[in-house]
């Protein structure tokens, strides 16, 4: 018996997308965290400003840095 598999996992709504801007760099890149379902579990990404704005619109993100 593995106790870690017996714990119920919190619900995860994969339609929820989150972005937290970490830095807007002088070279035009935006460093940000992106997560799906759980805002606590994120990946760090970097995109140019225009691509970042398109990424946010396409994923219909909730901004956590605002």
MOLINVEN-V643165 format. One record per residue. N is the residue number from 1. RES is the residue in one small letter. PSI is psi in degrees with one decimal (999 if undefined). OMEGA is omega in degrees with one decimal (NA if undefined). Layout:
N|RES|PSI|OMEGA / N|RES|PSI|OMEGA
This chain:
1|x|129.3|-179.8 / 2|x|109.9|-175.7 / 3|x|-29.6|-177.7 / 4|x|-25.1|178.8 / 5|x|-11.2|-179.8 / 6|x|-11.4|-178.6 / 7|x|134.7|177.0 / 8|x|138.5|177.6 / 9|x|145.1|176.6 / 10|x|151.2|178.9 / 11|x|144.2|179.3 / 12|x|114.2|178.1 / 13|x|102.2|-175.7 / 14|x|-3.0|174.8 / 15|x|-13.2|178.5 / 16|x|128.2|179.7 / 17|x|137.2|-175.3 / 18|x|145.5|175.6 / 19|x|134.8|172.8 / 20|x|114.0|178.5 / 21|x|127.6|179.0 / 22|x|-37.3|-176.5 / 23|x|141.4|168.9 / 24|x|107.9|-171.6 / 25|x|156.7|-179.8 / 26|x|-24.5|180.0 / 27|x|6.3|175.9 / 28|x|-2.9|179.1 / 29|x|145.8|175.6 / 30|x|122.4|176.1 / 31|x|127.8|-175.6 / 32|x|161.6|173.5 / 33|x|137.3|178.7 / 34|x|134.6|178.7 / 35|x|154.1|177.7 / 36|x|125.5|176.0 / 37|x|-61.7|179.7 / 38|x|117.5|-179.9 / 39|x|-17.0|-179.3 / 40|x|-19.0|-177.2 / 41|x|104.5|-170.9 / 42|x|160.2|170.9 / 43|x|149.4|177.2 / 44|x|133.9|-179.4 / 45|x|163.3|173.7 / 46|x|134.7|177.0 / 47|x|154.1|169.2 / 48|x|154.2|-174.2 / 49|x|-50.3|-177.5 / 50|x|-41.6|179.0 / 51|x|-36.1|177.3 / 52|x|-47.0|179.9 / 53|x|-40.1|177.5 / 54|x|-41.3|177.8 / 55|x|-46.5|-179.8 / 56|x|-42.7|-179.9 / 57|x|-44.8|-178.8 / 58|x|-34.6|-179.0 / 59|x|-2.5|-179.7 / 60|x|56.2|-173.4 / 61|x|157.3|167.5 / 62|x|126.1|-178.6 / 63|x|125.3|179.4 / 64|x|-10.7|-177.0 / 65|x|-6.5|-175.6 / 66|x|999|NA
